Structures are given as C-alpha cells and as structure tokens.
Amino acid sequence: MLNDLTAHLARHNGLSEDIARKALGLVLNAAERQASPFATAVFRTIPGARALSARTGSDIGAPIGEVARMIEQTPGGKLAVAQSMISELHKIGLDHKAIGQLLPSISVYMDEQHGLVGFGHLGDLIGSDLDAIAAAAAAA
C-alpha cells in the first residue's frame, strides 16, 4: 500500500518515486511530531508508513524526546515543525507550488482508496480533528 501511495504521489505531482517517498516521509514525520490525527489514521491504514516517518525523522535529525515532542505541539513548536518540513521539502527539490499540490494529492488518495477525509492542506495537517469530522458526518 505504501508503494501505491508513493506511485500516486509521483504520478500526480510529476516526481520520481524516490522523491515522492522522501516527500511523503517528511509530511508524515511532521504530522507525527504534531500528534496529528492525520498521522495516526495513515499509520493505522498504510503498513510501513510509521517506519517511513521514523526513518525520515532520523535522517533529518528531528527531535525524538518526549519533552521535545510536547514543545513541538505548542503554537510556536507547530510553526517550527511546519517551517522545518517546508525547508526539507525544498531541499529535495519541491518549490512552493509543488508543496501546495503534494498535500491535496495525499488527501485525494487517502479519501479514494481508504475513505479517510478531513485533511488536504497544511492547516489540516497540523490541526485537523478527524474524529470530530467523522462524528459530524455521522450525525448529519
């Protein structure tokens, strides 16, 4: 499944599969560092996604301690994580336009293939509450 998601990202964003996998790892790692429900949902759904996130975090030197993770979930910490993710995406060759296309393409795949909705841009990645979205949809 991880290979399918990577291939989708490569195809829909004009990236090589290697760059698509690195980009996905960066997004997942940033989401995980924020304790985002997006990361939890993807990890639950896509085997290997958690390992990709961890490997990417190790590669970029992301903080791993409990206190560091708590700090990254404060408003200032969230900003720092988002800036770090964008910086790392730039380093692998994605410009702002490519980054802007990447997140929605992850969202489209997760919705079409796994029925997961509620994320698609940076604000959703950092602050989405998928459980609240699902509950609201069920109540409607």
C-alpha positions as CSV (number, residue, x, y, z in Angstrom):
1,M,0.0,0.0,0.0
2,L,2.8,2.4,0.8
3,N,4.2,1.7,-2.7
4,D,0.8,2.5,-4.2
5,L,0.6,5.8,-2.3
6,T,4.1,6.7,-3.4
7,A,3.4,5.9,-7.0
8,H,0.2,8.0,-6.9
9,L,2.2,11.0,-5.5
10,A,4.9,10.6,-8.1
11,R,2.3,10.3,-11.0
12,H,0.1,13.2,-9.8
13,N,3.0,15.6,-8.8
14,G,5.5,14.9,-11.6
15,L,8.0,13.5,-9.2
16,S,10.3,10.5,-9.3
17,E,9.1,7.7,-6.9
18,D,12.2,8.3,-4.8
19,I,11.5,12.0,-4.3
20,A,7.8,11.2,-3.8
21,R,8.7,8.7,-1.0
22,K,11.0,11.3,0.6
23,A,8.3,13.9,0.4
24,L,5.7,11.6,2.0
25,G,8.2,10.7,4.8
26,L,8.7,14.4,5.5
27,V,4.9,15.1,5.6
28,L,4.3,12.1,7.8
29,N,7.1,12.9,10.2
30,A,5.9,16.5,10.6
31,A,2.3,15.2,11.2
32,E,3.5,12.7,13.7
33,R,5.6,15.3,15.6
34,Q,2.4,17.3,15.9
35,A,0.4,14.3,17.3
36,S,-1.9,14.9,14.3
37,P,-4.8,12.6,13.8
38,F,-3.8,12.5,10.2
39,A,-0.6,10.7,11.1
40,T,-2.4,8.2,13.3
41,A,-5.0,7.5,10.6
42,V,-2.3,7.0,7.9
43,F,-0.2,4.8,10.2
44,R,-3.3,2.7,11.0
45,T,-4.2,2.3,7.3
46,I,-0.9,2.1,5.4
47,P,1.6,-0.6,6.5
48,G,5.1,0.8,6.6
49,A,4.1,4.5,6.9
50,R,5.1,4.7,10.6
51,A,8.6,3.2,9.7
52,L,8.9,5.7,6.8
53,S,8.1,8.6,9.2
54,A,10.6,7.4,11.8
55,R,13.4,6.8,9.2
56,T,12.8,10.3,7.8
57,G,12.9,11.9,11.2
58,S,16.2,10.1,11.9
59,D,17.6,11.3,8.5
60,I,16.7,14.9,9.2
61,G,17.7,14.9,12.9
62,A,14.1,15.6,14.1
63,P,13.8,15.7,17.9
64,I,12.5,12.4,19.4
65,G,12.4,13.0,23.2
66,E,9.1,13.3,25.0
67,V,9.7,16.9,26.1
68,A,10.8,17.9,22.6
69,R,7.6,16.4,21.2
70,M,5.5,18.3,23.8
71,I,7.2,21.5,22.8
72,E,6.6,20.8,19.1
73,Q,2.8,20.7,19.9
74,T,2.7,24.2,21.2
75,P,1.8,27.0,18.8
76,G,5.4,28.1,18.4
77,G,6.5,24.5,18.1
78,K,3.9,23.8,15.4
79,L,5.2,26.7,13.4
80,A,8.8,25.4,13.8
81,V,7.8,21.9,12.6
82,A,5.9,23.3,9.6
83,Q,8.8,25.5,8.7
84,S,11.2,22.6,9.0
85,M,9.0,20.4,6.8
86,I,8.8,23.1,4.1
87,S,12.6,23.6,4.3
88,E,13.2,19.9,3.9
89,L,10.8,19.6,1.0
90,H,12.7,22.5,-0.6
91,K,15.9,20.6,-0.1
92,I,14.6,17.6,-2.1
93,G,13.6,19.9,-5.0
94,L,9.9,20.8,-4.3
95,D,9.0,24.5,-4.7
96,H,6.0,26.2,-3.0
97,K,3.7,25.2,-5.9
98,A,4.8,21.5,-5.7
99,I,4.3,21.5,-1.9
100,G,0.9,23.1,-2.4
101,Q,0.0,20.2,-4.8
102,L,1.5,17.5,-2.6
103,L,-0.8,17.7,0.4
104,P,-4.1,17.6,-1.6
105,S,-2.8,14.6,-3.6
106,I,-2.2,12.7,-0.4
107,S,-5.7,13.7,0.7
108,V,-7.3,12.5,-2.6
109,Y,-5.5,9.2,-2.4
110,M,-6.5,8.6,1.2
111,D,-10.1,9.5,0.5
112,E,-10.5,7.5,-2.7
113,Q,-8.6,4.4,-1.5
114,H,-9.3,4.3,2.2
115,G,-12.3,6.6,2.9
116,L,-10.2,9.0,5.1
117,V,-11.2,12.6,4.8
118,G,-10.5,15.8,6.6
119,F,-7.0,16.9,5.5
120,G,-5.5,18.3,2.4
121,H,-3.5,21.4,3.2
122,L,-1.0,22.4,5.8
123,G,-3.6,23.7,8.3
124,D,-5.4,20.4,8.3
125,L,-2.1,18.5,8.7
126,I,-1.2,20.5,11.8
127,G,-4.7,21.0,13.4
128,S,-7.2,18.5,12.0
129,D,-9.5,16.6,14.2
130,L,-10.5,13.6,12.1
131,D,-12.6,12.1,14.9
132,A,-14.8,15.3,15.2
133,I,-15.2,15.4,11.4
134,A,-16.3,11.8,11.3
135,A,-18.7,12.3,14.2
136,A,-20.2,15.4,12.5
137,A,-20.6,13.5,9.2
138,A,-22.3,10.6,11.0
139,A,-24.7,12.9,12.8
140,A,-25.7,14.6,9.6
